[in-house]
């Protein structure tokens, strides 16, 4: 159980993704970046964050952690940042490993898609092709938590949400996008 009495969920980002954004945990609120002597040199307040995990059949795909925050202590006090960290699974000589990349975002397509999605909707007729991809998405703000899991999105709203997740991957530098395309993670 967490401090709010909720069962800890299973949709949580890796330590590497949290470290890439210098977050102490997957939550809204105060985070500190310690000085080499141990005391907090920089503090920031996360207003919202989301984490998405993509599964291609039985293969793990890219994972994304995104957060928007304002510095509350340090040289950049008062300024805002909006970043995403992407973790990509690879195989080298049959041995799995991951790479992590960080990107600054101007806007957040997942926030827009999730914000316009009705919580209760009817299922529309499915398209002719299902993509065999499963998605887990966790959303966190100061006053809201949601964990969504869906696969083969058929509904317009879920397809828009899946497309928004992929649009964050499209902002990665070209060499990384080409590598993701080569691995079958991007079209």
C-alpha positions as CSV (number, residue, x, y, z in Angstrom):
1,X,0.0,0.0,0.0
2,X,1.2,3.5,-0.7
3,X,0.7,6.6,1.5
4,X,-2.9,7.1,0.1
5,X,-3.9,3.6,1.0
6,X,-3.9,2.4,-2.6
7,X,-2.4,-1.0,-3.7
8,X,0.8,-0.4,-5.5
9,X,0.2,-1.0,-9.1
10,X,2.3,-3.1,-11.5
11,X,2.6,-0.3,-14.2
12,X,5.8,1.3,-13.0
13,X,8.8,2.6,-14.9
14,X,12.3,1.2,-14.6
15,X,14.9,2.7,-12.3
16,X,16.8,3.7,-15.5
17,X,13.8,5.8,-16.8
18,X,13.4,7.4,-13.4
19,X,17.1,8.2,-13.2
20,X,17.0,9.7,-16.7
21,X,14.5,12.3,-15.6
22,X,16.1,12.6,-12.1
23,X,12.8,11.5,-10.4
24,X,12.9,9.9,-7.0
25,X,9.8,7.8,-7.9
26,X,6.8,7.6,-10.2
27,X,4.6,10.2,-8.6
28,X,3.6,13.8,-8.8
29,X,5.0,16.2,-6.2
30,X,8.4,17.2,-4.8
31,X,11.7,15.6,-6.1
32,X,15.2,16.5,-5.1
33,X,18.5,16.2,-7.0
34,X,21.2,15.7,-4.4
35,X,24.4,17.6,-4.3
36,X,27.5,15.4,-4.2
37,X,27.7,16.1,-0.4
38,X,24.2,14.7,0.0
39,X,21.9,17.6,0.6
40,X,19.3,18.7,-2.0
41,X,20.9,21.2,-4.4
42,X,18.0,21.3,-6.8
43,X,14.3,20.6,-6.2
44,X,11.5,20.4,-8.7
45,X,7.7,19.8,-8.4
46,X,6.2,17.3,-10.9
47,X,2.7,18.4,-11.8
48,X,2.0,15.4,-14.0
49,X,3.6,12.3,-15.4
50,X,2.7,9.3,-17.4
51,X,4.4,6.0,-18.2
52,X,3.6,3.8,-21.3
53,X,4.9,0.3,-22.0
54,X,4.3,-1.3,-25.4
55,X,4.3,-5.1,-25.9
56,X,4.6,-6.6,-29.4
57,X,3.1,-10.0,-29.1
58,X,5.5,-11.7,-26.6
59,X,8.3,-9.1,-27.2
60,X,8.8,-6.1,-25.0
61,X,8.9,-2.8,-27.0
62,X,9.8,0.7,-26.0
63,X,8.8,2.2,-22.7
64,X,8.3,6.0,-22.2
65,X,8.3,8.1,-19.0
66,X,7.1,11.6,-19.5
67,X,6.9,14.4,-16.8
68,X,6.2,18.1,-16.6
69,X,7.8,19.9,-13.7
70,X,8.8,23.3,-12.3
71,X,12.1,23.9,-10.5
72,X,11.5,25.1,-6.9
73,X,15.1,25.4,-5.7
74,X,18.4,26.0,-7.5
75,X,19.7,28.1,-10.4
76,X,16.7,27.5,-12.6
77,X,14.1,28.2,-9.8
78,X,10.7,29.0,-11.3
79,X,11.4,27.6,-14.8
80,X,9.5,24.7,-16.2
81,X,10.6,21.6,-18.1
82,X,8.7,18.9,-20.0
83,X,10.7,15.8,-20.9
84,X,10.3,12.2,-21.9
85,X,12.8,9.4,-21.4
86,X,12.5,6.4,-23.7
87,X,13.9,3.0,-22.9
88,X,14.4,0.7,-25.9
89,X,15.1,-3.1,-25.6
90,X,17.7,-4.6,-27.9
91,X,19.6,-7.9,-28.4
92,X,23.3,-8.0,-28.8
93,X,24.7,-11.4,-29.7
94,X,21.5,-12.9,-28.1
95,X,21.9,-11.0,-24.9
96,X,19.2,-8.5,-24.0
97,X,20.1,-4.9,-23.0
98,X,18.4,-1.5,-23.0
99,X,19.3,2.0,-24.2
100,X,17.7,5.1,-22.8
101,X,17.3,8.5,-24.5
102,X,15.8,11.8,-23.2
103,X,14.0,14.3,-25.3
104,X,12.5,17.7,-24.5
105,X,8.8,18.1,-25.5
106,X,7.0,21.2,-26.6
107,X,3.6,19.7,-26.0
108,X,2.2,16.3,-24.8
109,X,0.1,14.4,-27.3
110,X,-0.7,11.7,-24.7
111,X,-2.1,14.3,-22.3
112,X,-4.3,15.7,-25.1
113,X,-5.5,12.2,-26.2
114,X,-6.1,11.0,-22.7
115,X,-7.8,14.2,-21.7
116,X,-10.4,13.9,-24.5
117,X,-11.1,10.2,-24.0
118,X,-14.4,9.4,-22.3
119,X,-14.1,6.9,-19.5
120,X,-17.2,5.0,-20.6
121,X,-17.6,4.5,-24.3
122,X,-19.2,1.9,-26.6
123,X,-17.1,-0.3,-28.7
124,X,-17.1,0.7,-32.4
125,X,-16.9,-2.0,-35.1
126,X,-13.4,-3.3,-35.3
127,X,-11.1,-2.5,-38.3
128,X,-10.2,-5.3,-40.7
129,X,-6.7,-5.7,-39.1
130,X,-5.7,-6.0,-35.5
131,X,-2.1,-5.0,-34.8
132,X,-1.3,-7.6,-32.0
133,X,0.1,-4.8,-29.8
134,X,-0.7,-4.4,-26.1
135,X,-0.3,-1.1,-24.2
136,X,-0.1,-0.3,-20.5
137,X,-0.4,3.4,-19.6
138,X,-0.2,4.9,-16.1
139,X,-1.1,8.6,-15.5
140,X,-0.3,10.5,-12.3
141,X,-1.1,14.1,-11.2
142,X,-1.5,15.6,-7.7
143,X,-5.1,14.5,-7.5
144,X,-5.5,11.8,-10.1
145,X,-4.2,8.3,-10.8
146,X,-5.2,6.0,-13.6
147,X,-3.8,2.8,-15.0
148,X,-5.1,1.7,-18.4
149,X,-4.4,-1.6,-20.2
150,X,-5.6,-2.3,-23.7
151,X,-4.6,-4.4,-26.7
152,X,-5.4,-4.3,-30.4
153,X,-7.1,-0.9,-30.0
154,X,-10.3,-0.9,-32.1
155,X,-12.1,2.1,-30.5
156,X,-11.3,5.5,-32.0
157,X,-10.3,6.9,-28.6
158,X,-7.9,4.1,-27.9
159,X,-6.4,4.2,-31.4
160,X,-5.8,8.0,-30.9
161,X,-4.2,7.3,-27.5
162,X,-1.9,4.6,-29.1
163,X,-1.1,7.0,-31.9
164,X,-0.2,9.7,-29.3
165,X,2.2,7.3,-27.6
166,X,3.9,6.6,-30.9
167,X,4.1,10.3,-31.8
168,X,6.4,10.8,-28.8
169,X,8.7,8.1,-30.2
170,X,8.6,10.0,-33.5
171,X,10.4,13.0,-31.8
172,X,13.5,10.8,-31.1
173,X,16.6,11.6,-33.1
174,X,16.7,10.1,-36.6
175,X,19.3,7.4,-35.9
176,X,17.3,6.0,-33.0
177,X,14.1,6.1,-35.0
178,X,15.8,4.2,-37.8
179,X,17.0,1.6,-35.4
180,X,13.4,1.3,-33.9
181,X,12.1,0.9,-37.5
182,X,14.7,-1.8,-38.2
183,X,13.6,-3.7,-35.1
184,X,10.0,-3.5,-36.2
185,X,8.9,-1.1,-33.4
186,X,8.1,1.8,-35.7
187,X,6.7,1.9,-39.2
